[in-house]
Amino acid sequence: MIVRIKSVYDRVIDSIAILLLIVLTYVSFHQVITRFIFSNPPAWTEELSRYLFVWVTFLGVAIAFRVGAHLGVDYFVGLLPKKGSQLLLLIASIFLIVTLAVIGYQGFTASQVVKSQLSPVLRVPMIYPYLAIPVGMVLSIIEVLWNLFYKAPRKGMSPDGN
């Protein structure tokens, strides 16, 4: 049951990221066309593309945790015995969760500071762009916990590269 819920959750996050990336691509393309053909790009395109890029980036961080795409050095982990590598994975995951939580908390604090400010051109509350930080960190923590408890730890490479 939990695997099915996680699968739906993953599809929702992926769909949101894809939709935002499509809108970002369209808005950026619109800006380039209006700048180079008409020499008059609308001001809202730059601001919207910046905010969309921030959201896509922080959603992408969580997706990268899910698929194991973040940079990691697991060569030495592969040299350890199984219990040692599991312990190291647990310790690294705890440090990672604490770091993500601190970043998320600070992002939430920053979003509260700017919640009454409006963006210069779009006139949307600045809390919306800033909320990408805590949302992305919470989603990343979920992925780290999922990888820790529901996925088998990845085997490191042996010294001969296999």
C-alpha positions, 0 to 999 in steps of 0.5 A: 500500500505504501509503495502505491502511495509513493508511486502516486506521490512520485508521479505528482511531483514529476508532473508538476516539475514537468509542467513548470519546466514546459511553462519555463521553456515557453516563457523563456522562448517568448522572451527571446523572440520578443527581444530579438525580433521586436526589441521589446521583451515584456518585463513579466517574462524575466521575472516569471522565468526566474521564479519558475526556474527556482521552483523547478530547481528545488523540485529537481533536487528532490527528484534527484534524491529519488533517482540517486543522481546527486554526486556521491563517492561510494568507492570506499563504502564498497570496501567496507563490510556490509554492516559497516557500509550500512552504518555509514549510510545511516550516518550520512543520511542523518547528516543529510536530513539535518542539513536539509531540515536546516536549509528548509527551516531557514527558507521558511523563515525567509519566506515569512519575512517577505510574505507581505512584499510583492514582486516588482512586475507580476505583483505576486506575494514574494512568499510564493517564490521563497516557498520553493526552498522549504517545499523542496527540502521537505520533499528531499527529506521524504526521498532520503527517508524513503531511500534509507528505509525502503530501498536496498542500499546501493553496493559500492564498486569494488577496488577493481572497478566492478 
